């Protein structure tokens, strides 16, 4: 497993800033003219690393989260940088009953899905869920002492009973808001893809998701950054 032109896509600037610093990236002002998306890059020792974020909503000045911004940004990034690997990096929720702990870092395996596209018609139902394949990183996860699991995506922070049923039916372990959209666009462009996600909240414990997220974000981002640096080193040497 060796890649030479890697692009990270990250939703929130708070998740991206430590990665930008860790990889010594410089902003690419030629990216996404007139749109809120931003990009940073570096070229060194035959390895190009790019990182794109979705930017901010013009009215609220908040980070653009969710699948719409992720879809557009992934297409822009692939068109602009022509990467040989796309990585969705960020934070997420997880299930305590499946062994997750706050701060754990997961790699996606063996696929990512949507859990909020409910179209109960044969064929459409399966298309709605997606099951997008990812690069097989199971050995890499074992090598780096990281966890693996199915990543599931929706456009909501909370989890309805129907969402939970779909997540469980498909073996989901990590719940977040962008990965399946990134996977879909990467698949259209035939660009290999996988995810790195750090856990901020446990979705099956009696504590509010918002409180967990706010309390644990910095610690999860620190763990995400450390793990991501190790992953990049491992897949290129």
Secondary structure, 3 states (H helix, E strand, C coil): CCCCEEEEEECCHHHHHHHHHHCCCEECCCCCCCCCCEEEEEEECCEEEEEEECCECCCCCCECCCHHHHHHHHHHHHHHHCCCEEEEEEEEEECHHHCCCCCCEEEEEEEEEECCCCCCCCCHHHHHHCCEECCCCHHHHHHHCCEEEEEEECCCCCCCHHHHHHHHHCCEEEEECCHHHHHHHHHHCCCCEEEEEEEEEECCCCCCHHHHHHHHHHHHHHHHHHHHHHHHHHHCC
